[in-house]
Amino acid sequence: MHRAPGRQAPGAVTPPPAEPDAAGPSPPQLVLAFDFGRRRIGVACGDTLSRSASPLAAVSNTAAGPSWSAVDSLMRVWRPDLIVVGLPYNADGSESAMSGHARDFSDELARRYALPVRLVDERYSSLEAGSRLRAERESGARKRRVTKTDVDAAAACVILERWFFDST
């Protein structure tokens, strides 16, 4: 006997709805990335859906520590789900003198904002960022000169893009 779609025979048991797949796609997350430096900390944002990064700013850093009020402001405005921090390594893969400072910074971010923090190898991120910015300037896509602050924020983009690439 032929039945119309969606109609059941009398007495048939309807199966329960399928459980959502636990391994299914996770909801998109907003991510802030930091390129830790002695004088400035570059900042970029991106999301796990588009997997793209955009430069935001550079936060000042001194011997007394980062401008936490500037970081607080960025955290309030962007409300990230996750933080990525570049971890500086030497060319041979060993930790650099700055690695401990970057780790301390990442630990403080986790403590202050109660968010997960991921560390990413940042080797040559500033060089890559500078090359990208100079190429934009030479092509005419960038009208103004490239500043150190621009390079720091663009390096944070490189770090975030690396995390996107490595996290899949």
Secondary structure, DSSP 4 states (H G I P E B T S, - for coil): ----TT---TTPPPPPPPPP-TTSPPPP-EEEEEE--SSEEEEEEEETTTTEEEEEEEEEEETTEE-HHHHHHHHHHH--SEEEEEE-B-TTSSB-TTHHHHHHHHHHHHHHH---EEEEE-TTHHHHHHHHHHHHHHHTS--SPPPHHHHHHHHHHHHHHHHHHHT-
